[in-house]
């Protein structure tokens, strides 16, 4: 019996890429591959790429260059590029880096086994189509191995919003929702294998329409699964936050009190230039309605500073919005151009101004995050434990609010969901005592 081939996958970017990498590994598992944690002994290296950050393509080419010695030592080594950079660059990747054997876009990775066979036969394999068939219908059933207590589950892909700064509509395509039946089947399978918390994923997950009741209807159906204790979803768009989903936050016990709802800026002028199609006031009133349904909600968001045309007054409007909302967690970035997007052609804000604004915004967001954590001291939360901590006898898990919580106990195991009294707030985590 021949030894299994080894697959090394490096994943960049969002949780959806993490999910995609899992499914790609499963697809290639049927071709005799097992995953390895190092590229040094791999028979195939697969880079699952993201196109959101600055100079994403150049970083991929740099990474590929580091694999040249491995290819020289092992001519049978196959190297593939998947994900959004693969979609955006296509055949250019093979032209610039001939050592690459296959290129596959995020909507075609169910065809990986066929592409791998072509590569083994000496062909250059390329597939960046937006196929008509649903890739999820063609992926192999997940293997029955036990899983950790948490899992990602993609339910929606693509985006129709066309924000002026974003490449997602071009790399992931139009908004597509998976049928609820397929999602439910995969969710039940995950729970049978030990998963207790599922995070539903989508570029605009709350635009999900694969269920008659939208995302809220899917959440209520998932809540009926015995053994599934927690449900989360990300990432959302303010314009798709309907009344049923708002109500679910207040009424569905398994839907966790954490919401990632990006606003991007606090200036209506900048929001219009971004093509966000909502206003700062509309966003603030939406937050009021969600918090009325779930008063203890911890809110997270995304912010871009230095968008083309942003003035100091526009930036101050963003600071004012942050002050009014009060975020428990948030992500902030300097604007960087993406070739092919409308904003890339506009006059740019100076780099020094971007840096200054980012530092000021992050200081405010960090203060809010620390205040939210400090407010947890003395409270009782439920923690789903996921892994051992760095110290002996320590276990780490997540609270309902997605805070990392450390406890020292010899009576806690991975997968346990236990009440914990928070006794200390650290820089990026909480410490508590198991009750």
Secondary structure, DSSP 4 states (H G I P E B T S, - for coil): -PPPEEEEEEE-SSHHHHHHHHHHHHHHHTTTEEE-S-STT-SEEEEEE--SSTTHHHHHHHHHHHTHHHHHH-TT-EEEEEEHHHHHHTHHHHHH-TT--EEE-TT-GGGHHHHHHHHHTT--EEE----SS-HHHHSPPPP-----SEEEEE-EE--S---TT--HHHHT-S-EE--HHHHHHHHHHHHHTT--EEEEE-TTGGG--SSTTHHHHHHHHHTTSTT--EEEEE-EEGGG--HHHHHHHHH-TTB-SEEEEE-B-S-HHHHHHHT----HHHHHHHHHHHHHH-TT-EEEEEEEES-TT--HHHHHHHHHHHHHH--SEEEEEE----TTSGGGGSPPPPHHHHHHHHHHHHHHHHHHHHHHHHTTTT-EEEEEEEEE-SSTTEEEEE-TT--EEEEE-SS--TT-EEEEEEEEE-SS-EEEEE-
